[in-house]
Amino acid sequence: MSESSAETLSVALFSEMFMADQLARNRLSKALPKGMELSHFSVLNHLARVGEEKSPAQLAKSFHVTRGAMTNTLNKLEWAGHVHIRPDWDDARRKFVTISPSGRAARDAALAAITPIISNMVKQIGAENVRNVLPVLREMRQILSDVE
């Protein structure tokens, strides 16, 4: 493949990824329960999946956001009663975050709202096509994650 065709392919790939990301965020944000933002759902979903306490710094690193941005999201989630934030008993400067029962219910409601949208898309594209593209997307994510 020539350098210019590789560049053209690269630009086309990232253009499609960015547009798909923008459209997906817009569509899913509208489907989320009132008051929930995608960032809130993402944190609740992560905490529900890992099933253990995480520090705000660990969460910020997992989501590739600043600690300030994560603190803002966590403060909103705590205010809504969706997470519990406790001090680290060994180091008072640190905190730990866990999902609350209310947060688990909010996450489940959000999943129920967005799953039909995603499932419909998978049906339209075809399950086999989605299975084939997942390893490529996963590898791209890993490569991009390793850059930081």
MODELLER restraints for C-alpha pairs under 7 A, 6 or more apart:
rsr = mdl.restraints
at = mdl.atoms
rsr.add(forms.Gaussian(group=physical.xy_distance, feature=features.Distance(at['CA:28:A'], at['CA:114:A']), mean=6.04, stdev=0.5))
rsr.add(forms.Gaussian(group=physical.xy_distance, feature=features.Distance(at['CA:29:A'], at['CA:37:A']), mean=6.39, stdev=0.5))
rsr.add(forms.Gaussian(group=physical.xy_distance, feature=features.Distance(at['CA:29:A'], at['CA:38:A']), mean=5.96, stdev=0.5))
rsr.add(forms.Gaussian(group=physical.xy_distance, feature=features.Distance(at['CA:31:A'], at['CA:113:A']), mean=5.85, stdev=0.5))
rsr.add(forms.Gaussian(group=physical.xy_distance, feature=features.Distance(at['CA:31:A'], at['CA:114:A']), mean=6.13, stdev=0.5))
rsr.add(forms.Gaussian(group=physical.xy_distance, feature=features.Distance(at['CA:32:A'], at['CA:110:A']), mean=5.31, stdev=0.5))
rsr.add(forms.Gaussian(group=physical.xy_distance, feature=features.Distance(at['CA:32:A'], at['CA:113:A']), mean=6.14, stdev=0.5))
rsr.add(forms.Gaussian(group=physical.xy_distance, feature=features.Distance(at['CA:32:A'], at['CA:114:A']), mean=6.87, stdev=0.5))
rsr.add(forms.Gaussian(group=physical.xy_distance, feature=features.Distance(at['CA:33:A'], at['CA:110:A']), mean=6.04, stdev=0.5))
rsr.add(forms.Gaussian(group=physical.xy_distance, feature=features.Distance(at['CA:40:A'], at['CA:73:A']), mean=6.46, stdev=0.5))
rsr.add(forms.Gaussian(group=physical.xy_distance, feature=features.Distance(at['CA:40:A'], at['CA:77:A']), mean=6.76, stdev=0.5))
rsr.add(forms.Gaussian(group=physical.xy_distance, feature=features.Distance(at['CA:41:A'], at['CA:107:A']), mean=6.15, stdev=0.5))
rsr.add(forms.Gaussian(group=physical.xy_distance, feature=features.Distance(at['CA:44:A'], at['CA:99:A']), mean=6.52, stdev=0.5))
rsr.add(forms.Gaussian(group=physical.xy_distance, feature=features.Distance(at['CA:44:A'], at['CA:103:A']), mean=6.52, stdev=0.5))
rsr.add(forms.Gaussian(group=physical.xy_distance, feature=features.Distance(at['CA:44:A'], at['CA:107:A']), mean=5.99, stdev=0.5))
rsr.add(forms.Gaussian(group=physical.xy_distance, feature=features.Distance(at['CA:45:A'], at['CA:107:A']), mean=6.22, stdev=0.5))
rsr.add(forms.Gaussian(group=physical.xy_distance, feature=features.Distance(at['CA:47:A'], at['CA:98:A']), mean=6.60, stdev=0.5))
rsr.add(forms.Gaussian(group=physical.xy_distance, feature=features.Distance(at['CA:47:A'], at['CA:99:A']), mean=5.97, stdev=0.5))
rsr.add(forms.Gaussian(group=physical.xy_distance, feature=features.Distance(at['CA:48:A'], at['CA:99:A']), mean=6.61, stdev=0.5))
rsr.add(forms.Gaussian(group=physical.xy_distance, feature=features.Distance(at['CA:48:A'], at['CA:104:A']), mean=6.78, stdev=0.5))
rsr.add(forms.Gaussian(group=physical.xy_distance, feature=features.Distance(at['CA:52:A'], at['CA:98:A']), mean=6.77, stdev=0.5))
rsr.add(forms.Gaussian(group=physical.xy_distance, feature=features.Distance(at['CA:53:A'], at['CA:96:A']), mean=5.81, stdev=0.5))
rsr.add(forms.Gaussian(group=physical.xy_distance, feature=features.Distance(at['CA:53:A'], at['CA:97:A']), mean=5.33, stdev=0.5))
rsr.add(forms.Gaussian(group=physical.xy_distance, feature=features.Distance(at['CA:53:A'], at['CA:98:A']), mean=4.98, stdev=0.5))
rsr.add(forms.Gaussian(group=physical.xy_distance, feature=features.Distance(at['CA:54:A'], at['CA:96:A']), mean=5.39, stdev=0.5))
rsr.add(forms.Gaussian(group=physical.xy_distance, feature=features.Distance(at['CA:54:A'], at['CA:97:A']), mean=5.30, stdev=0.5))
rsr.add(forms.Gaussian(group=physical.xy_distance, feature=features.Distance(at['CA:54:A'], at['CA:98:A']), mean=6.86, stdev=0.5))
rsr.add(forms.Gaussian(group=physical.xy_distance, feature=features.Distance(at['CA:55:A'], at['CA:95:A']), mean=5.68, stdev=0.5))
rsr.add(forms.Gaussian(group=physical.xy_distance, feature=features.Distance(at['CA:55:A'], at['CA:96:A']), mean=4.48, stdev=0.5))
rsr.add(forms.Gaussian(group=physical.xy_distance, feature=features.Distance(at['CA:55:A'], at['CA:97:A']), mean=5.90, stdev=0.5))
rsr.add(forms.Gaussian(group=physical.xy_distance, feature=features.Distance(at['CA:56:A'], at['CA:67:A']), mean=6.90, stdev=0.5))
rsr.add(forms.Gaussian(group=physical.xy_distance, feature=features.Distance(at['CA:56:A'], at['CA:70:A']), mean=6.60, stdev=0.5))
rsr.add(forms.Gaussian(group=physical.xy_distance, feature=features.Distance(at['CA:56:A'], at['CA:71:A']), mean=6.72, stdev=0.5))
rsr.add(forms.Gaussian(group=physical.xy_distance, feature=features.Distance(at['CA:56:A'], at['CA:95:A']), mean=6.92, stdev=0.5))
rsr.add(forms.Gaussian(group=physical.xy_distance, feature=features.Distance(at['CA:56:A'], at['CA:96:A']), mean=6.83, stdev=0.5))
rsr.add(forms.Gaussian(group=physical.xy_distance, feature=features.Distance(at['CA:56:A'], at['CA:97:A']), mean=6.96, stdev=0.5))
rsr.add(forms.Gaussian(group=physical.xy_distance, feature=features.Distance(at['CA:57:A'], at['CA:67:A']), mean=6.01, stdev=0.5))
rsr.add(forms.Gaussian(group=physical.xy_distance, feature=features.Distance(at['CA:60:A'], at['CA:66:A']), mean=5.89, stdev=0.5))
rsr.add(forms.Gaussian(group=physical.xy_distance, feature=features.Distance(at['CA:60:A'], at['CA:67:A']), mean=5.46, stdev=0.5))
rsr.add(forms.Gaussian(group=physical.xy_distance, feature=features.Distance(at['CA:60:A'], at['CA:70:A']), mean=5.54, stdev=0.5))
rsr.add(forms.Gaussian(group=physical.xy_distance, feature=features.Distance(at['CA:77:A'], at['CA:83:A']), mean=5.82, stdev=0.5))
rsr.add(forms.Gaussian(group=physical.xy_distance, feature=features.Distance(at['CA:78:A'], at['CA:84:A']), mean=6.28, stdev=0.5))
rsr.add(forms.Gaussian(group=physical.xy_distance, feature=features.Distance(at['CA:81:A'], at['CA:102:A']), mean=6.38, stdev=0.5))
rsr.add(forms.Gaussian(group=physical.xy_distance, feature=features.Distance(at['CA:81:A'], at['CA:103:A']), mean=6.87, stdev=0.5))
rsr.add(forms.Gaussian(group=physical.xy_distance, feature=features.Distance(at['CA:82:A'], at['CA:99:A']), mean=6.13, stdev=0.5))
rsr.add(forms.Gaussian(group=physical.xy_distance, feature=features.Distance(at['CA:82:A'], at['CA:100:A']), mean=5.26, stdev=0.5))
rsr.add(forms.Gaussian(group=physical.xy_distance, feature=features.Distance(at['CA:82:A'], at['CA:102:A']), mean=5.21, stdev=0.5))
rsr.add(forms.Gaussian(group=physical.xy_distance, feature=features.Distance(at['CA:82:A'], at['CA:103:A']), mean=3.62, stdev=0.5))
rsr.add(forms.Gaussian(group=physical.xy_distance, feature=features.Distance(at['CA:83:A'], at['CA:97:A']), mean=6.56, stdev=0.5))
rsr.add(forms.Gaussian(group=physical.xy_distance, feature=features.Distance(at['CA:83:A'], at['CA:98:A']), mean=5.55, stdev=0.5))
rsr.add(forms.Gaussian(group=physical.xy_distance, feature=features.Distance(at['CA:83:A'], at['CA:99:A']), mean=4.40, stdev=0.5))
rsr.add(forms.Gaussian(group=physical.xy_distance, feature=features.Distance(at['CA:83:A'], at['CA:100:A']), mean=4.89, stdev=0.5))
rsr.add(forms.Gaussian(group=physical.xy_distance, feature=features.Distance(at['CA:83:A'], at['CA:103:A']), mean=6.06, stdev=0.5))
rsr.add(forms.Gaussian(group=physical.xy_distance, feature=features.Distance(at['CA:84:A'], at['CA:97:A']), mean=5.66, stdev=0.5))
rsr.add(forms.Gaussian(group=physical.xy_distance, feature=features.Distance(at['CA:84:A'], at['CA:98:A']), mean=5.30, stdev=0.5))
rsr.add(forms.Gaussian(group=physical.xy_distance, feature=features.Distance(at['CA:84:A'], at['CA:99:A']), mean=6.23, stdev=0.5))
rsr.add(forms.Gaussian(group=physical.xy_distance, feature=features.Distance(at['CA:84:A'], at['CA:100:A']), mean=6.05, stdev=0.5))
rsr.add(forms.Gaussian(group=physical.xy_distance, feature=features.Distance(at['CA:85:A'], at['CA:95:A']), mean=6.54, stdev=0.5))
rsr.add(forms.Gaussian(group=physical.xy_distance, feature=features.Distance(at['CA:85:A'], at['CA:96:A']), mean=5.57, stdev=0.5))
rsr.add(forms.Gaussian(group=physical.xy_distance, feature=features.Distance(at['CA:85:A'], at['CA:97:A']), mean=4.56, stdev=0.5))
rsr.add(forms.Gaussian(group=physical.xy_distance, feature=features.Distance(at['CA:85:A'], at['CA:98:A']), mean=6.65, stdev=0.5))
rsr.add(forms.Gaussian(group=physical.xy_distance, feature=features.Distance(at['CA:86:A'], at['CA:95:A']), mean=5.54, stdev=0.5))
rsr.add(forms.Gaussian(group=physical.xy_distance, feature=features.Distance(at['CA:86:A'], at['CA:96:A']), mean=5.35, stdev=0.5))
rsr.add(forms.Gaussian(group=physical.xy_distance, feature=features.Distance(at['CA:86:A'], at['CA:97:A']), mean=6.60, stdev=0.5))
rsr.add(forms.Gaussian(group=physical.xy_distance, feature=features.Distance(at['CA:87:A'], at['CA:94:A']), mean=6.09, stdev=0.5))
rsr.add(forms.Gaussian(group=physical.xy_distance, feature=features.Distance(at['CA:87:A'], at['CA:95:A']), mean=4.31, stdev=0.5))
rsr.add(forms.Gaussian(group=physical.xy_distance, feature=features.Distance(at['CA:87:A'], at['CA:96:A']), mean=6.19, stdev=0.5))
rsr.add(forms.Gaussian(group=physical.xy_distance, feature=features.Distance(at['CA:88:A'], at['CA:94:A']), mean=5.34, stdev=0.5))
rsr.add(forms.Gaussian(group=physical.xy_distance, feature=features.Distance(at['CA:88:A'], at['CA:95:A']), mean=5.06, stdev=0.5))
rsr.add(forms.Gaussian(group=physical.xy_distance, feature=features.Distance(at['CA:88:A'], at['CA:96:A']), mean=6.34, stdev=0.5))
rsr.add(forms.Gaussian(group=physical.xy_distance, feature=features.Distance(at['CA:122:A'], at['CA:130:A']), mean=6.76, stdev=0.5))
